[in-house]
Amino acid sequence: MIPISVVEFGTEQEELVLGVLRSGRIAQGELVEQFESRFAELCGTKHAVAVNNGTTALIAALSVLGLRPGDEVLTSPFTFAATLNSILEVGATARFADINESDFTLDPKSVEESLSDSTRVLMPVHLYGQMADMDSLMAIAERHDLVVVEDAAQAHGASVNGRAAGSYGIGAFSFYATKNITTGEGGMITTDDDELAGRLRILRNQGMRARYDYVMVGQNYRMTDLQAALALPQLDRYRESVQKRNEFAGILTERLSGLRGVLEPRVALGREHVWHQYTIRLTPDSGLSREEFVAKLAEHGVGSGVYYPKLVFDYAPYRNHPRVITSEVPVAAHIAAEVVSLPVHPHLTLDDVKKVADTVRVIIEGQG
Ligand SMILES: *Cc1c(COP(=O)(O)O)cnc(C)c1O
């Protein structure tokens, strides 16, 4: 089976982890600090603050904004539950705008139409490794005095016109096992704002400025050096790994183009996609349901994933939630019913990539 994602570490990681174990200092230490400064470099930001996972990164980013009950966060309905859960966790209200068909991220026009008098935060989700249309979204944020928090959990090192994810607003990243850079569990918040970075560091550490000098109600959101040890060697080779994803995505698109009922993912002008996922749309022209298609892929030894099968608010915990304001989002609803992600990760061989594309072709053309 060609898997949809693979976790693979080398001797560098083994040695770094052993070093941490033998040092006896296994909580947050020097390696976390190194990881932060290297990650800030990747994002082109002044600060990066490491935390224990990506959901926490979103929660921490929202927490330091001083939102009040009734304040709204406007986000995408086509995302992972963590985006919505983080908004609810800080006591804010979630509202949704529709997405673009071309890039699966927030549609600026719909954002403009969905704003209310209570909207304080705009939270674009850089889905599958491609950033949202940040020039348009930042202009809207500017006009309406909104803080931008980027859910960049899937977009490490992605950029728009050379400017990286996490450098437009406050960036929130995840290092969960399946992400482009992984520490098992882990997260990072990026910002250029000294004051905000300071607050995030204090919040992360029980609200302490120095030992027992409590200046806010805090949390324990710390990352450990064991996790940072896993990340550092990945950062050394991250550009090459994205290069590979990009090459594989190119091959998939070339081999799938023109296939009835399959729409390949598009990269908008000026955007560098980091291909966290390679996601096609399976339209009714294919003559197959998504379930049939996914099952046939598996029969042929090709793993796949559906991210995400439904709108994020279309689940029982959110349906009658007093702080979840749902709206008509026809584009997102349509796309959620059609997406299928195919393997594109850097641990594939060229033969694997060709097999993935050829298998899709055989299934669609009715020979499989
Ligand atoms: C993975 C992910 C998160 C949450 O990250 P965790 O590290 O799993 O908590 C948030 N948003 C999106 C879009 C994600 O893909």
The ligand as a MOL file (V3000), in Angstrom:
LIG
                    3D

  0  0  0     0  0            999 V3000
M  V30 BEGIN CTAB
M  V30 COUNTS 15 15 0 0 0
M  V30 BEGIN ATOM
M  V30 1 C -3.4460 19.9370 12.1800 0
M  V30 2 C -4.2900 21.1440 12.1310 0
M  V30 3 C -4.5540 21.9240 13.2800 0
M  V30 4 C -4.2440 21.4840 14.6770 0
M  V30 5 O -2.9830 21.0540 14.9320 0
M  V30 6 P -2.7040 19.9620 16.0830 0
M  V30 7 O -1.2220 20.0210 16.1990 0
M  V30 8 O -3.2130 18.6500 15.5860 0
M  V30 9 O -3.3840 20.4030 17.3220 0
M  V30 10 C -5.2490 23.1110 13.1210 0
M  V30 11 N -5.6960 23.5030 11.9210 0
M  V30 12 C -5.4900 22.7920 10.8030 0
M  V30 13 C -6.0130 23.3040 9.4980 0
M  V30 14 C -4.7950 21.5740 10.8770 0
M  V30 15 O -4.6100 20.8670 9.7590 0
M  V30 END ATOM
M  V30 BEGIN BOND
M  V30 1 1 1 2
M  V30 2 1 2 3
M  V30 3 2 2 14
M  V30 4 1 3 4
M  V30 5 2 3 10
M  V30 6 1 4 5
M  V30 7 1 5 6
M  V30 8 2 6 7
M  V30 9 1 6 8
M  V30 10 1 6 9
M  V30 11 1 10 11
M  V30 12 2 11 12
M  V30 13 1 12 13
M  V30 14 1 12 14
M  V30 15 1 14 15
M  V30 END BOND
M  V30 END CTAB
M  END
